[in-house]
Amino acid sequence: MDERAVGVIAIIIQNRTSSASLVNETLTPFADMIIGRMGLPYHERDLNLITLMIDATTDRIGSLTGKLGMIDGVTVKSTLAKL
């Protein structure tokens, strides 16, 4: 059985006009593991800052962060508490 974890994923999107839609498309298949989401535009630096609160297996979390990290201009970090 896969380990489950609760945690936070921080996403920084540089050049929000070109990358934000790709991030949203990537998140959609993982919607069932997202407990909450907060996104803030940082217009002065042309950034979007997104925080996801998640509950899922560590494999699914790794899959999501890996896919997000492959998007050009996106930085992803996560912190998890294994349950």
JOMO-V891815 format. One record per residue. RES is the residue in one letter. OMEGA is omega as a letter, one per 20 degrees, with the letter a starting at -180 (none if undefined). Layout:
res: {RES | RES}
omega: {OMEGA | OMEGA}
This chain:
res: {M | D | E | R | A | V | G | V | I | A | I | I | I | Q | N | R | T | S | S | A | S | L | V | N | E | T | L | T | P | F | A | D | M | I | I | G | R | M | G | L | P | Y | H | E | R | D | L | N | L | I | T | L | M | I | D | A | T | T | D | R | I | G | S | L | T | G | K | L | G | M | I | D | G | V | T | V | K | S | T | L | A | K | L}
omega: {r | r | r | r | r | a | a | r | r | a | r | a | r | a | a | a | a | a | a | a | r | r | r | r | r | a | a | a | a | a | a | a | a | r | a | a | r | r | a | r | r | a | a | a | a | a | r | r | a | r | r | r | a | r | a | r | r | r | r | r | r | r | r | a | r | r | r | a | r | r | a | r | a | r | a | r | r | r | a | r | a | a | none}
